[in-house]
Amino acid sequence: MSRPGAAGELVVVSTPIGNLADLAPRAAAAISAADIVCCEDTRHTGSMLKRLGIRSGRLLSLHAHNEADRVPMLLDELRSGRSVALVSDAGTPAVSDPGERLVAAAARAGIRVSPVPGPSAVLAALVVSGMGLARWRFEGFLPRKGGDRRKRLEDIASSPSPSVCYESPQRVAATLADLAGVCGGDRQVAVCREMTKLHEEVWRSSLSDAAAHFAESAVRGEIALVIDGAEAGPDAPSAPSDVELCEEVEELVRAGLSRRDAVREVACRLGLARAAVYRAAVAARRSSDQATSGR
């Protein structure tokens, strides 16, 4: 809703990736309250809102081909006090979808940008993949061919963390075959198709088995691939000990960070859970204090 004399607000709203029941009440309220709703396809979003019984302000298309041209006009609307909701056809805007330019421009202009979290295809695929997720990487859609594609595939092959990428049903078999060739056929993968929809499917297997299966299957729907990380080789560094983790935390504390922020920084740097770093640091300190008091 517009606010005369005050800058408006850009609200980034996540919408269902398949099941309309996943639209959060706050998301519905944000869309209803907005003066302008930016969406990839006004027909798709209009139909979704009608099915959900949600009234909205003006629907305005914002997609890969017109986003750059739309941004100056939308900034003027926001500066004049109007509120803008940004949605995509499905999931969270700006994650392999339009919206990144608008969000960045609004932030640079000092306009408030607020998220309304909700459905996300990448997170839905990750949490059902069955792989270790203390640290992971998102690749979006891979380049279709050439050196850029080869480099991205090699990055995935060498990463110790699981990687998530999106793929179309027409190219999924070829991509699985390419991944098997670069990562090795035994590398594990979860092929997540039609998440939250009626025909939801999660196919967990080796890359070679998945490539063979999908080469022989008629595939439909949206697909996310979760590729397991590379196993540590014999020359890979060993996991840090409790004492080493404690020393890293204490070094950051001495540098001026709070203990909480130091634990977070070490966990992020090493790809470990914050709770694990905290427990290790506490155990090492307790052991050191006991050794000191026993002298």
Secondary structure, 3 states (H helix, E strand, C coil): CCCCCCCCEEEEECECCCCHHHCCHHHHHHHHHCCEEEECCHHHHHHHHHHHCCCCCEEEECCCCCHHHHHHHHHHHHHCCCCEEECCCCECCCCCCCCHHHHHHHHHCCCEEEEECCCCHHHHHHHHCCCCCCCCEEEEECCCCHHHHHHHHHHHHHCCCCEEEEECCCCHHHHHHHHHHHHCCCCEEEEEECCCCCCCEEEEEEHHHHHHHHHCCCCCCCEEEEECCCCCCCCCCCCCCHHHHHHHHHHHHHCCCCHHHHHHHHHHHHCCCHHHHHHHHHHHHHHHHHHHHCC
